[in-house]
Every structure is written in C-alpha cells, then in structure tokens.
C-alpha cells in the first residue's frame, strides 16, 4: 500500500524529467553539425598575449574614411590613440562621387578638415575618375588634376579594383589595368615622387569553383556577390599580369601592391615578383590570416623584405587590429582569427624582431610616402 502512495510522485518526477530532457534536446543543433555551426572551443593551454595596442606607433597605409569632408575627426583621433596608431592614410581622398566637380569639392573639404583638426595624424591619397576615359584630352586632364591634388596636399594615388573589373570605355569595352592611356598618369606619379597604392583583382578563390575544396566557400556563401566565373571579367591570372605590366613599364614609379598583390598564400611567387620588380612594395591589409597560418615562412619573408612591407588594415573596425598586433609581435600559438568566414583556421605569431617591426609599422611608410610628420615616431 505504501508503494502505491509513492507512485503519483514517481510518475510526476518522470514527467518533469522527460520534459527537461525534451527541452534540453530542443536547444541542441540538429545532427550532424554543418560547417557553419561547428565552432569548437580549444582545450589547448598555451601562453597568451592578447594585445590591444601596438608595441610601437604605427602608420596604417590602407584605410578608408567616407565622411572626412565633414566629420568630427576628434573621435577618430581618439580611436587611433587607443590603438597606438600614429598616422592614418585615408585612401578615399576624393570620396565616391562620379562627378569630377563634386569629388574635387570633397577632397578640398577633407584636406581643410584635416588641416584644421589633425594635420600630423591623417594623410590623404587622391583618386582617378575613369568615367570619361575615352574622351579626347582625358589623359591630359587626369594628369593635370593629379598635379593639382598633390599641390593641395595629397600624398599619393590610390587605384581601386574597379580598374580592370568594371571600368569601361564608351564602346563598353573593359579598360585594362595596363591601358596605354594611363601610362602618363603612372609616369607623372614617378616625377612627383608619390607612391601609387594599387588594388587589382581579389583572392584567387573567388574565381575557383564554389565546392567543398574552396577555402573561401563560407565567405562566398555569405557574400554571394564576391563569386566570379572563370572569365568574369577575365581570368584572375590575366588581371594580375596586367598589373605587373604596369610595374614593368614604369620602373621609376613607386608602387604599393594592396593585399600583398594577392599572393600572401604563395610567398614563393611573391618573392619572385619582388626580385623582378624592385619598384614595388606590399601592404598587409586584409591578408593577416594568410600570414598567421604560416608563421615561419612569413617571418622569413618579412626579414628578407623588411624594407618593402608596410602595415595596412583596409576596413575600419578598431577591434580587429588586435589580430594584426598579435600575429606580428608575439609567438602565441593557435589563436582565433576575428572572422570565421575569412579564416576558419587558427593563427600563430611571427614574433618579429623589433627592428623589423619598426620598419613595417612606420619607418617604411615615412620613407615611401612624402611629407608625413616624423616627430611622433621613434628613431
């Protein structure tokens, strides 16, 4: 009889337990896990040196600020101070207006804003408007505008990847990166002593089949517009060959290849290009994930070309600089990158020597980009 008295309680506890089990089960992802859901927490116990500021003040040669003509720059300077960024190069000097007069006004206002607020902390590069490239006299006018912009205070020229991709003449024909109409522009940069920071193409994986073998599969799934067909608009190899043709034709002009020329994952190939073209330098914007998975090869490359590598980041997300500092400065092992869709693999620090760090962080930029204030940087 006593056992029967306990039966309702047992049944009730069983119902509760069953309900809890169902609730717990419902919070679990369906099995098997997909690649996007799988996000294991490492059990590895190793020394960690999480950095929020760089060891030395640095110059970011690849940055984009889109409202510098009117924004309060004091907030930006404060964010730079938090990172120990001594100087920012805003490559979007003329903004993105298609109208030449509007972009000139944007540059003039941006230069005035910088001069008023922070002339020692921010530098601007100018840009080229290719919309009327087929017009008679376009080349001469572009060269004249370039000269005027440099006289106003522009420190260099930034070429966007639209050249080679989407820039077309009045017949709808793609304008090649090495189009002869542009030769006077590259030559003028050499005469003026200003560098050309040029972005051509995108990662090779964007042209590859989007299948299980593509390292950028997740990025291409999340950002479908980045996927290209094998000939969209031409093969990847052709775009870079056109860029290299420009380097070859203009040995007296200093070039900075954005994103390490899209060869950060093939340092042997990049090494061969650095040998062939002594007038090119590289910056590391958006490719630290490639360097962080091959720390020994990366360190050897940085030591070999320590006078020709510059710090760059590209997108302005202050929290992401920590990954760059940690890869460059520490010997940390197996730490996460800040975007899974860029790199699902872990990072390893290069532990660069101080003298190499100083060159990458600021010395090379001070030498290559004219007119930057040197007073805030160590010798």
Secondary structure, 3 states (H helix, E strand, C coil): CHHHHHHHHHHHHHHHHHHHHHHHHHHCCCCCCCCCCCCCCCCCCCCCCCCCCCCCCEEEEEECCCCCCCCCHHHHHHHHHHHCEEEEEECCCCCCCCCHHHHHHHHHHHHHHHHHHCCCCEEECECCCCCCCCCCCHHHHHHHHHHHHHHHCCCEEEECCHHHHCCECCCCCECCCCCHHHHHHHHHHHHHCCEEEECCCCCHHHCCCCCCCCCCHHHHHHCHHHCCCCCCCCCHHHHHHHHHHHHHHCCCCCEEEHHHHHCCCCHHHHHHHHHHCCCEEEECCCCHHHHCCCHHHHHHHHHHCCCCEECCCECCCHHHHHHHHHHHHCCCCCEECCCCCCCCCEECCCCCCHHHHHHHHHHHHHHHCCCCCCCCCCC
